[in-house]
Amino acid sequence: MRPIHFVFSAALVALSLSSVACGGADEGTNADDSTSADVTSAKPVALTHADNKKTVHVTAGQKVVLTLSQNASTGYMWMVTGEGGLTKAVETTTPGDVHKPGSSGTDTFTWKTTGKSGKHTITLILQRPWAETSPPAETFTVTLDVADSSPAPKMCGGFAGIQCGATEFCSYTKVAACGAGDMSGTCEPLPDLCPMIVLPVCGCDGKTYNNSCEANRGHVSVSTDGPCAHK
């Protein structure tokens, strides 16, 4: 027979390992929250009937996939009546279990959110297609609050005289007047190619360029349209 203290010690070890395993999951984490990692990995935001009448936060670039239960044998089907400015959803239908007549299937709707920052309210109704004058059996609405995933532009110029990278130029608005009065600009990528047209502009370096693209390609923002006026 094993000593009692040995059995007791083994039980403590097992209990400790169980606690570590359970502690690995963060109970405060929402699996549907949008993060930069989700966007990079193209992880979609999954919605169900439980999200009816809710506002869901999404990061631009993520797909939104809504799955709702339906029973084709009743003649009712989910139909999108409003997409809040998003592009038309891609719809797929999964029938119920063929071995269980009358079992429910699912309708799945997928929206893209690339370049769609802002709030978009999606509305669907459950209705028989041939009974459009009758009230829908059910209505589903959800508001997508899509946040812009673009990084904030890097500031340049200003009092500190911040420089842009080797493949960027400091772009000033007309109000900023090429950084006069310690006003700042933003770093923008250099153009790859420029059109062969002559629409002269005056660069912030006091030189005349054939067009604004050529000025930018030369790491220079545009001061004014037209050639530089030299005294």
N, C-alpha and C positions, 0 to 999 in steps of 0.2 A: 504494500500500500504506500502511495506517495505521501510525503509529509504534507500536513495541512498548509503550512506556510508557503510551500512551493506552488500549490494550486491557487492560493490567494494571490501570489505574485503574478502568476500567468494571467489571471483574470484582470488585474490592474493594467498589464501591458496591452491586452486586447481592448480594454475600455479606452486607453489613451490613443491607440491607433484609430479607433472608431471616431473619436472626437476630432482628430486631425483631418480625417477624410471628410467629415461633415463640415468642418470649418473652412474647407477649400472653396465653398460657394458663398458669394456675397449676397445675402438675402435682400439687400437694398438695391440691387442692380436690376433694372428693367431690361429684359432681353430685346425690347423693341426700340430702346433709345437709340438715336442717331449719333454716331461718333465718327471721327475722321477715319478710324480704322474700318468702320462699316462701309463708308463711302469708297475707300481704296479697294476693299475686297468686294465691292458691289453687293453687299448684304442687303436684301430687300427688307422693307418694313411690312410685316405681316399683320393684316387686320381681319377681324372676324365680327360676327353679329354683336359681340360684347362691346365693340367700339362705336355702336350706334349713338349718335348725338354727341360724340366727343370731339375734342380738338387734339390732333396728333401732331407732334413735332417731328419734322423730317429735314434732313440736310439735302440741298439740291444735288442731284446726281443719283440719289437712291431711287430704286423702283418701289412702288407701293402696290402690294398684292392683297386684294380683298377677296375672301372666300366666304360665301354664304350658302346655306343649305337650301335645297329645293327638291320638289318631288314632281317629276315630269308627268307621272300618272294622273295628277290632279289637274293638269293643264296650266298651272301657274308657273311663271318664270320671272326671273329678275331682269329688269330693264333699266338702263341708265337714262335718266331724264335731265341730268345736269352734271357737268364736269368742271365747272368753276374756272374755265380758262385753260385747263390741261388738255393735252392732245387726246384723241379718242382712245379709249381703253382697248386692250387686247383681251378678248373674252374666250374662255375655254370652259367646257362642261364635262363633268365626270358623272356618269350614270350611277345609280345605286347598285347594290349587289344583285346580280342576275339570278342568284339562287334564292333570293328573298323578294318575291313580287311586292311592289308597293314601297320598297325601302327608299330612303332619301338619297339623292346624289348631291353634288355641289356645283355652283357656278363660281368661277374665279375670274376676277377682273384685275388687269395689271396696267398701271399708269407709270409713265416716265416723268421725272421732275427736273431733268436737266434744263437749266436756264429759266426755271419757273419759280423764282423766289417770290414770297408773299403768301397770302392766304387763299385757299381754293376750297370751296364747298362742293362736295360730291353728293348727288342724290340718286337713289335707285328706288324703284317701286316693284312690288311683287304683284303681278297681275296676269290675267289670261289675255293673250294678244288679241283675241277676237271680241273682248269685252272692254274696249277702251273707254266707253262711256260710264262704266261702273267704277266706283271708288276702289282703289287698290287694297288688296288684303293686308299689305304691310308697306311701310316706307322706311328706308334706311338713309341716314345722312351722316356725313363725317366731314370735318374741316381739317384740311392739311395746312399746317403752318410751316412753309418751306423756307429754311434759312439759306442764305447765299454761302456757298462753300469756298468762294474765291478769297485768297489771302488779301489782307489789306495792302494797298500799294505802299511801296517804300518811299519815304520822303527824301528829298535832296535839296541842295542849296541852302537857303535860309541863313540865319546868323552863324550857324556852325559850319556852313560851307560843305555840307555832306556830299560826297561824290557817289556816282552810280558805278555799277560794275562795267567791265570791259565790253560787254555785249549790250549795254543800255545807254540811253541818253536821258538827260534831265528835261522833262517836258513841263513848260510853264503855260498857264492860261494867259489870255490877253491881259486880264486884270493884274496878274502877277508881274507883268512887264519885265520878263527875263530875270526875275529875282530882285528887282529894285526894292529898296527899303527892307531888305532882309526877308522878302517873301519867299515861300518854299514852292517847289515843284514836286513832281512824282517821277520815279524811274520807270521808263518804258523800254521795251525791247527794240533793238535796232531793226529797221526793215531789212528783209532779205533781198528783195529786188525793187527797183523803182521804175516807174513808167518813163518812156522816152518822150516826155512832153515838156514844153516850156511855159510854165506859169510862175514867173519869178517871185521869190519871196526874200525878205531880208532876215537873215539869221541873227540869233542873239549875240553872235560874235562879230556883227557888223559887216558880214560878207553877204553877197547876193548869190542865191542858189536857183537852179532852173525850176525847182518845185520843192514843196515842203518835205517830200519823201527823201530827196537828196540831202536836204539840210539835216533831217533826223538821222540819216545813215552816216552823216559826218559828225554824229554826237552833238548836234546843235538843235535847239528848239527854235521855233519861228517867232520873230518879233512882230513883223507886220507883213501884210500882203504887198506884192510889188517889190521892185528892186530897192536896195538901200539908197537913201538920199544922202550923198556925201557933200559936205560943205566945201 
